[in-house]
Amino acid sequence: MAHESFVTNSKGGSQGTQEQVKGYNKLTPGQIDDMNLLKDKEAEVLKLIKNMYPSEQNPRVGGDARCLALALTQIQQAFMWANRAIAKPREDF
């Protein structure tokens, strides 16, 4: 019997059962756990960076907005590639 997996978002809410995505192999429960862990860590790191933007509530923080925006993009990209390494898209699609 095939294992039915649930994909959860970073807030822990169920997204329903995993469906086969065209061009990707079906994920194992361990791969799903690894990807969810990466998504949780990504959210933590992005929150740290976003908190460095200057604001009225936190005027002592004075990060350069352009540099912070680039950092956010690069971090998102790094986590995307890490998740893609786990998902291992098929080349025959």
C-alpha positions in Angstrom: 0.0 0.0 0.0 1.4 3.4 -0.9 2.2 5.9 1.8 -0.2 8.8 1.8 1.7 12.0 2.8 0.4 15.3 4.0 2.2 18.5 3.0 2.2 21.2 5.7 2.9 24.8 5.3 5.3 26.7 7.5 2.5 27.6 9.9 1.7 23.9 10.4 -1.6 23.9 8.5 -2.4 20.8 6.4 -2.4 21.4 2.6 -4.0 18.0 2.0 -2.5 14.9 0.5 0.5 15.1 -1.7 -0.3 14.8 -5.4 2.1 13.8 -8.1 3.6 16.9 -9.7 4.4 16.7 -13.4 8.1 16.4 -13.9 8.9 15.5 -10.3 9.3 12.2 -8.5 6.9 11.4 -5.6 8.5 12.6 -2.4 9.2 10.2 0.5 8.0 11.1 4.0 11.7 11.9 4.9 12.0 14.2 1.9 8.8 16.0 2.9 10.2 16.4 6.4 13.5 17.8 5.1 11.7 20.2 2.8 9.4 21.4 5.6 12.4 21.9 7.9 14.1 24.0 5.2 10.9 26.0 4.8 10.8 26.7 8.6 14.4 27.7 8.6 13.9 29.9 5.6 11.1 31.7 7.4 13.3 32.3 10.4 16.1 33.8 8.4 13.8 35.9 6.3 12.2 37.3 9.4 15.6 38.3 10.8 16.5 40.1 7.6 13.1 41.8 7.4 13.5 43.1 11.0 16.7 44.9 9.9 14.7 47.3 7.7 14.5 50.8 9.3 11.0 51.6 10.7 9.3 54.0 13.0 9.0 51.2 15.6 12.7 50.5 15.4 14.5 53.6 14.3 17.9 52.4 15.6 18.0 49.7 13.0 19.3 51.3 9.8 20.0 48.6 7.3 20.5 49.6 3.7 17.2 48.8 2.0 18.7 47.8 -1.3 21.3 45.5 0.3 18.6 43.9 2.5 16.3 43.4 -0.6 19.2 41.6 -2.3 19.8 39.5 0.8 16.2 38.5 0.9 16.3 37.5 -2.8 19.5 35.5 -2.5 18.3 33.7 0.7 15.0 32.8 -1.0 16.9 31.5 -4.0 19.3 29.5 -1.9 16.4 27.7 -0.1 14.6 27.2 -3.4 17.7 25.4 -4.8 18.1 23.3 -1.6 14.5 22.2 -1.9 14.9 21.5 -5.6 17.9 19.3 -4.7 15.6 17.2 -2.5 12.7 17.1 -4.9 15.1 16.1 -7.8 13.0 17.1 -10.8 13.1 14.6 -13.6 14.8 15.6 -16.8 12.6 13.4 -19.0 9.6 15.7 -18.6 
